[in-house]
Amino acid sequence: MLALDREGFIEFRPPHPDDPESRPRATVAWADALAASGHGGPLAARSLDVELDDDPFGVGVLDPDQPRHDLPVLRIAAGLAAGIPLDLRAELVDLDRPTTASVLAAVSACTQAHVRHHRGRLPDGRLSRRGAMTWVGPLYDWTDADRELPPSPSRDGWRQTELGLHPAAEEEADTARAAHANPYPVAELPLDDHLVRVLGALRPGVTHGRRAWRPRPPADEVERRRDALTRTMLRHNREEVESWLGNRLPVLPTEGRDVELVCLRDRFDWDVPDAPLPERGSTLPNGEPWQLSLTLAWLPVGLDLARTTRDELWLMDELVSGSVTWSPWTRPDEDPRGRSTSLLEPAGGYTGVTIGGTRFGVQHSRAGWTRFGWGARGSGVEHDVALHVPRAPREALEFLLRCRDVP
């Protein structure tokens, strides 16, 4: 890699903010590097690294009778990273043990062997049609490859780990390290400096989910009424849902004379108007157990749902919404190795906080919007709650802490 960098085939970038070890990121021009490794190219020397004083393997002077391992590794890396075709059998035949270990770690990182796919089980023991994934770790890790390196005085620190960064990137990396070192801190008003720092560093997502829906083209009143909420969803009041869950739903500071909570669930062909919530243990017509999935929306008092469509609902700029989900399927235990913070994610940077002894996930779902998720329990019923607040993470968390009946 040092030779590739020296010849200009690597573009180094600052470390990812979520990387606690601050390792630099790099983009490699694989096709150009392979072309340069051919006869007469700048990478066509007998060995790419023999002239380096800090050669990790302590070779010093290359034995001309020994096969070189750098070009096969270059071609294998180009195949894994850029999809460039190669003859794998020809490249593997001359690799020594340490180099083979590195190739095994690279192949393991490119597979799905670090997750285990499984199907959930129904309460009676039958397999469900729903699937899930559990993190089990890589089949062969880079630490396994490191153990195959021969002893060498220059072995320590032979990997390039530091670059001069822009001040903003250094601050972001420091914030990520601080968040990883203090997962799920207690959130109370006023917020402490650590939480303010982490929340301010969460990048908004680039995918917007259902809130990216756009209004449909104008249609006549018949079509609008056909798609109205009262025709596609059933309405339940707060008291009915809280009685079913055995737990209170959040009460927003803005709730009262002007704003009310409306609980909605999808209407199916077999539902009748004003149908109550089915009892736990009920089954669907196909024999699968029924699960609860409710949409929570804090709407202006008196909003005519018979003349409001879903698209119009989600386009309300100040709408606070959420969901409640209960399922009879057994969920796998949470992996304790999972990180509680990731500042940069396509769906939005996230972190964790603790409120009233309950762990909450906080995600900057899109610019100016924050999603909270937590698990609740009431009367023996475990369920998940999510809340979407039209505010940036710091203001949204302060808003949540002012709500009543939040764990």
C-alpha positions as CSV (number, residue, x, y, z in Angstrom):
1,M,0.0,0.0,0.0
2,L,2.9,2.3,0.7
3,A,4.2,1.8,-2.8
4,L,0.7,2.5,-4.2
5,D,0.6,5.7,-2.2
6,R,4.0,6.7,-3.4
7,E,3.1,6.3,-7.0
8,G,-0.2,8.3,-6.6
9,F,-2.7,5.5,-6.9
10,I,-4.3,6.1,-3.4
11,E,-6.4,9.1,-2.4
12,F,-6.3,9.4,1.4
13,R,-9.3,10.9,3.3
14,P,-9.9,11.8,7.0
15,P,-11.0,8.9,9.3
16,H,-14.6,8.1,9.5
17,P,-16.0,9.9,12.5
18,D,-17.4,6.6,13.9
19,D,-14.0,4.9,13.8
20,P,-12.7,4.9,17.4
21,E,-9.1,4.2,16.2
22,S,-9.1,7.1,13.7
23,R,-7.8,5.0,10.8
24,P,-7.7,7.0,7.6
25,R,-9.9,6.1,4.7
26,A,-8.5,5.6,1.2
27,T,-9.7,5.3,-2.4
28,V,-7.5,3.1,-4.6
29,A,-7.4,3.4,-8.4
30,W,-7.3,-0.4,-8.8
31,A,-7.4,-0.6,-12.6
32,D,-4.6,1.9,-13.0
33,A,-2.5,0.2,-10.3
34,L,-2.8,-3.1,-12.1
35,A,-1.8,-1.6,-15.4
36,A,1.2,0.0,-13.7
37,S,2.3,-3.4,-12.3
38,G,2.8,-4.8,-15.8
39,H,6.1,-4.9,-17.6
40,G,7.8,-1.5,-17.6
41,G,5.3,0.1,-15.2
42,P,6.2,2.0,-12.1
43,L,5.0,-1.0,-10.0
44,A,6.8,-3.6,-12.0
45,A,9.9,-3.7,-9.8
46,R,11.0,-7.1,-8.3
47,S,9.2,-6.1,-5.1
48,L,7.1,-3.1,-4.2
49,D,8.4,-2.7,-0.7
50,V,12.0,-4.0,-0.5
51,E,13.5,-0.6,-0.4
52,L,11.5,0.5,2.6
53,D,13.3,0.7,5.9
54,D,10.2,-0.3,7.9
55,D,9.3,-3.4,5.9
56,P,7.0,-5.2,8.3
57,F,8.4,-8.6,7.5
58,G,12.0,-7.6,8.1
59,V,13.0,-8.8,4.6
60,G,15.6,-6.1,3.9
61,V,17.1,-7.6,0.8
62,L,14.9,-9.7,-1.5
63,D,16.0,-13.2,-2.3
64,P,15.6,-13.5,-6.1
65,D,14.8,-17.2,-5.7
66,Q,11.8,-16.5,-3.6
67,P,8.4,-15.9,-5.2
68,R,7.0,-12.4,-4.7
69,H,3.6,-12.0,-2.9
70,D,2.8,-8.4,-3.5
71,L,1.4,-8.6,-7.1
72,P,-0.9,-11.6,-6.4
73,V,-2.2,-9.7,-3.3
74,L,-2.7,-6.6,-5.5
75,R,-4.7,-8.5,-8.0
76,I,-6.8,-10.3,-5.4
77,A,-7.5,-7.0,-3.6
78,A,-8.5,-5.5,-7.0
79,G,-10.9,-8.4,-7.6
80,L,-12.5,-8.0,-4.1
81,A,-12.7,-4.2,-4.1
82,A,-13.4,-3.4,-7.8
83,G,-14.7,-6.6,-9.3
84,I,-11.7,-7.0,-11.7
85,P,-11.6,-10.6,-13.0
86,L,-8.6,-12.8,-12.0
87,D,-7.5,-16.4,-12.0
88,L,-7.8,-17.1,-8.3
89,R,-5.9,-20.5,-8.5
90,A,-2.9,-18.9,-10.2
91,E,-2.8,-16.0,-7.6
92,L,-3.0,-18.2,-4.5
93,V,-0.4,-20.9,-5.3
94,D,2.7,-18.9,-4.3
95,L,1.3,-17.1,-1.2
96,D,3.2,-17.6,2.1
97,R,1.4,-18.1,5.4
98,P,1.2,-14.4,6.6
99,T,0.0,-13.2,3.2
100,T,-2.6,-16.0,3.0
101,A,-3.9,-15.0,6.4
102,S,-4.4,-11.5,5.2
103,V,-6.2,-12.7,2.1
104,L,-8.5,-14.9,4.3
105,A,-9.4,-12.0,6.5
106,A,-10.2,-9.9,3.4
107,V,-12.4,-12.6,1.9
108,S,-14.2,-13.0,5.3
109,A,-14.9,-9.3,5.5
110,C,-16.5,-9.4,2.0
111,T,-19.0,-12.2,2.9
112,Q,-22.1,-12.4,5.0
113,A,-20.5,-14.9,7.3
114,H,-20.6,-12.4,10.1
115,V,-24.4,-12.5,10.3
116,R,-26.6,-15.5,11.0
117,H,-30.0,-15.6,9.2
118,H,-32.8,-17.4,11.0
119,R,-36.6,-17.5,11.1
120,G,-38.6,-16.5,14.2
121,R,-40.8,-19.0,16.0
122,L,-44.5,-18.7,16.7
123,P,-45.7,-19.1,20.3
124,D,-46.7,-22.7,19.6
125,G,-43.1,-23.5,18.4
126,R,-43.8,-23.5,14.6
127,L,-41.5,-21.6,12.4
128,S,-42.8,-18.2,11.2
129,R,-42.5,-16.8,7.7
130,R,-40.6,-13.8,9.2
131,G,-36.9,-13.8,9.1
132,A,-34.2,-12.0,11.2
133,M,-30.4,-11.6,11.3
134,T,-28.1,-11.9,14.3
135,W,-24.5,-10.6,14.4
136,V,-22.0,-13.5,15.1
137,G,-18.7,-11.9,14.1
138,P,-16.4,-12.5,11.2
139,L,-15.4,-16.0,10.3
140,Y,-11.7,-15.0,10.1
141,D,-10.7,-11.6,11.5
142,W,-7.8,-9.2,10.9
143,T,-6.6,-9.9,14.4
144,D,-6.3,-13.6,13.4
145,A,-4.2,-12.5,10.4
146,D,-1.9,-10.3,12.6
147,R,-1.0,-13.3,14.7
148,E,0.6,-14.9,11.7
149,L,3.1,-12.1,11.2
150,P,6.7,-13.2,12.0
151,P,8.5,-11.4,14.9
152,S,10.2,-8.2,13.7
153,P,11.6,-5.2,15.5
154,S,9.7,-3.0,13.1
155,R,6.4,-4.9,13.4
156,D,4.8,-2.5,15.9
157,G,3.1,0.4,14.2
158,W,3.8,-0.8,10.6
159,R,0.3,-0.1,9.5
160,Q,-0.4,3.5,8.5
161,T,-2.8,4.8,11.1
162,E,-2.5,8.6,11.3
163,L,-2.9,11.5,8.9
164,G,-3.0,15.2,9.3
165,L,-6.7,16.1,9.4
166,H,-8.8,19.2,9.0
167,P,-9.8,20.6,12.4
168,A,-13.5,19.8,11.8
169,A,-12.7,16.2,11.0
170,E,-10.5,15.9,14.2
171,E,-13.4,17.3,16.3
172,E,-15.8,14.9,14.7
173,A,-13.5,11.9,15.4
174,D,-13.0,13.1,19.0
175,T,-16.8,13.3,19.5
176,A,-17.3,9.8,18.2
177,R,-14.7,8.4,20.5
178,A,-16.3,10.2,23.5
179,A,-19.7,8.8,22.6
180,H,-18.3,5.2,22.3
181,A,-16.6,5.6,25.7
182,N,-19.9,6.8,27.3
183,P,-22.8,4.8,25.7
184,Y,-26.4,5.6,26.7
185,P,-25.7,8.5,29.1
186,V,-28.5,9.7,31.3
187,A,-30.5,12.5,29.7
188,E,-31.9,15.2,32.0
189,L,-32.8,18.9,31.6
190,P,-30.7,20.9,31.2
191,L,-28.6,18.6,28.8
192,D,-25.0,18.3,29.8
193,D,-22.1,19.4,27.5
194,H,-21.3,15.8,26.4
195,L,-24.9,15.1,25.1
196,V,-25.1,18.5,23.4
197,R,-21.8,17.8,21.7
198,V,-22.8,14.3,20.4
199,L,-26.3,15.4,19.4
200,G,-24.9,18.3,17.4
201,A,-22.5,16.0,15.5
202,L,-25.3,13.6,14.3
203,R,-25.5,14.0,10.5
204,P,-29.0,14.0,8.9
205,G,-29.9,11.0,6.7
206,V,-29.9,11.1,2.9
207,T,-32.9,8.8,2.7
208,H,-36.2,10.2,3.8
209,G,-38.5,7.2,4.0
210,R,-42.2,7.7,3.9
211,R,-41.9,11.5,4.6
212,A,-40.5,11.9,1.1
213,W,-43.8,11.0,-0.4
214,R,-45.3,13.7,-2.7
215,P,-48.9,14.7,-3.1
216,R,-50.7,12.8,-5.8
217,P,-52.0,14.7,-8.8
218,P,-55.3,16.5,-8.3
219,A,-58.2,14.2,-8.4
220,D,-62.0,14.5,-8.0
221,E,-63.7,14.3,-4.7
222,V,-64.7,10.7,-5.1
223,E,-61.1,9.6,-5.6
224,R,-59.9,11.7,-2.6
225,R,-62.5,10.2,-0.3
226,R,-61.6,6.7,-1.5
227,D,-58.0,7.3,-0.2
228,A,-59.1,9.2,2.9
229,L,-57.8,7.9,6.2
230,T,-61.3,6.8,7.4
231,R,-61.5,4.5,4.5
232,T,-58.0,3.0,4.8
233,M,-57.4,3.1,8.5
234,L,-59.4,2.4,11.8
235,R,-59.2,5.0,14.5
236,H,-58.7,4.3,18.2
237,N,-58.6,6.6,21.2
238,R,-55.8,7.0,23.7
239,E,-57.7,5.3,26.5
240,E,-58.4,2.1,24.4
241,V,-54.8,1.7,23.4
242,E,-53.4,2.4,26.8
243,S,-55.8,-0.2,28.3
244,W,-54.7,-2.8,25.8
245,L,-51.0,-2.1,26.4
246,G,-51.2,-1.6,30.2
247,N,-49.0,1.3,29.8
248,R,-49.3,5.1,29.2
249,L,-48.5,6.7,25.8
250,P,-46.5,9.9,25.8
251,V,-48.3,13.2,26.5
252,L,-46.8,16.0,24.5
253,P,-46.3,19.5,25.9
254,T,-48.4,20.8,23.0
255,E,-51.2,18.4,23.6
256,G,-54.5,19.8,24.9
257,R,-57.0,22.2,23.5
258,D,-55.5,22.6,20.0
259,V,-53.7,19.2,19.5
260,E,-55.0,15.7,20.1
261,L,-53.5,12.2,19.8
262,V,-55.1,10.0,17.1
263,C,-54.2,6.3,17.0
264,L,-54.7,4.6,13.6
265,R,-54.2,1.1,12.3
266,D,-54.6,-0.3,8.8
267,R,-58.0,-1.5,7.8
268,F,-58.3,-5.0,6.3
269,D,-61.0,-6.6,4.3
270,W,-62.3,-8.5,7.3
271,D,-62.5,-5.4,9.6
272,V,-65.8,-3.8,10.4
273,P,-66.3,-0.1,11.1
274,D,-65.4,0.9,14.7
275,A,-63.9,-2.5,15.3
276,P,-62.1,-2.7,18.7
277,L,-58.5,-3.9,19.1
278,P,-58.4,-7.7,18.8
279,E,-57.4,-9.6,21.9
280,R,-53.9,-10.9,22.3
281,G,-53.7,-14.4,20.9
282,S,-56.1,-13.7,18.0
283,T,-55.2,-15.1,14.6
284,L,-55.4,-13.7,11.1
285,P,-57.5,-15.6,8.4
286,N,-54.2,-17.3,7.2
287,G,-53.7,-18.7,10.7
288,E,-50.8,-16.5,11.7
289,P,-51.0,-14.8,15.1
290,W,-52.2,-11.2,15.1
291,Q,-49.7,-8.4,15.9
292,L,-50.4,-4.8,16.9
293,S,-49.2,-2.0,14.7
294,L,-50.5,1.4,15.4
295,T,-49.7,4.8,13.9
296,L,-49.6,7.7,16.4
297,A,-50.4,11.2,15.1
298,W,-50.8,14.4,17.1
299,L,-53.2,16.3,14.9
300,P,-55.1,19.6,15.1
301,V,-58.3,19.1,17.1
302,G,-61.2,18.7,14.7
303,L,-59.2,17.7,11.6
304,D,-61.6,15.9,9.2
305,L,-60.0,12.5,8.6
306,A,-62.7,11.7,6.0
307,R,-61.2,14.4,3.8
308,T,-57.5,13.8,4.6
309,T,-55.2,11.3,2.8
310,R,-52.1,9.7,4.1
311,D,-49.9,11.8,1.7
312,E,-51.4,15.0,3.1
313,L,-51.0,13.7,6.7
314,W,-47.2,13.1,6.3
315,L,-46.6,16.4,4.6
316,M,-47.8,18.4,7.6
317,D,-44.6,20.3,8.6
318,E,-45.3,20.4,12.3
319,L,-46.7,16.9,12.6
320,V,-45.4,14.9,15.6
321,S,-46.0,11.2,14.8
322,G,-45.0,7.8,15.9
323,S,-45.8,4.1,16.2
324,V,-46.5,1.3,18.6
325,T,-45.7,-2.2,17.7
326,W,-46.3,-5.4,19.6
327,S,-45.5,-8.8,18.1
328,P,-46.0,-12.4,19.5
329,W,-42.8,-13.5,17.8
330,T,-39.7,-14.0,19.9
331,R,-36.9,-11.6,19.2
332,P,-33.2,-12.5,19.5
333,D,-31.3,-11.0,22.4
334,E,-29.5,-7.7,21.7
335,D,-25.8,-8.1,20.8
336,P,-23.9,-6.3,23.5
337,R,-21.1,-5.6,21.0
338,G,-23.4,-3.3,19.0
339,R,-22.4,0.3,19.0
340,S,-24.7,2.8,20.5
341,T,-23.5,5.7,18.4
342,S,-22.8,6.2,14.7
343,L,-22.5,9.8,13.5
344,L,-22.7,9.0,9.8
345,E,-25.3,6.7,8.4
346,P,-27.3,6.8,5.1
347,A,-30.5,6.7,7.2
348,G,-29.2,9.3,9.6
349,G,-26.6,9.4,12.4
350,Y,-27.8,7.9,15.7
351,T,-26.8,7.7,19.4
352,G,-28.3,6.3,22.6
353,V,-29.5,8.0,25.8
354,T,-31.1,6.7,29.0
355,I,-34.4,8.2,30.3
356,G,-36.0,6.9,33.5
357,G,-33.9,3.7,33.3
358,T,-34.9,2.9,29.7
359,R,-32.5,3.0,26.8
360,F,-33.6,5.3,23.9
361,G,-32.3,5.4,20.4
362,V,-31.9,8.9,18.9
363,Q,-31.6,9.3,15.1
364,H,-31.2,12.4,13.0
365,S,-33.5,10.9,10.4
366,R,-33.4,13.9,8.1
367,A,-32.5,17.6,8.3
368,G,-34.7,19.1,11.0
369,W,-36.3,15.8,12.0
370,T,-35.4,13.4,14.8
371,R,-36.6,9.8,15.5
372,F,-36.7,8.3,19.0
373,G,-37.2,4.6,19.6
374,W,-37.5,2.6,22.8
375,G,-38.9,-0.5,24.3
376,A,-41.8,-0.3,26.9
377,R,-43.5,-2.9,29.1
378,G,-46.9,-2.8,30.8
379,S,-49.0,-5.6,32.3
380,G,-46.6,-8.2,31.0
381,V,-46.8,-6.8,27.4
382,E,-43.5,-5.8,25.8
383,H,-43.9,-3.4,22.9
384,D,-41.8,-0.9,20.9
385,V,-42.5,2.8,20.6
386,A,-41.2,5.2,18.0
387,L,-41.6,9.0,17.9
388,H,-40.8,11.4,15.0
389,V,-40.3,15.0,16.1
390,P,-39.9,17.9,13.6
391,R,-36.8,19.3,15.4
392,A,-33.1,18.9,15.3
393,P,-31.7,16.3,17.7
394,R,-30.9,18.6,20.6
395,E,-34.2,20.5,20.5
396,A,-36.1,17.2,19.9
397,L,-34.5,15.6,23.0
398,E,-35.4,18.6,25.1
399,F,-38.9,18.4,23.7
400,L,-39.1,14.7,24.7
401,L,-37.9,15.3,28.2
402,R,-40.7,17.8,28.7
403,C,-43.3,15.2,27.7
404,R,-45.2,13.3,30.4
405,D,-45.4,9.5,30.7
406,V,-42.1,8.9,28.9
407,P,-40.2,6.1,30.7
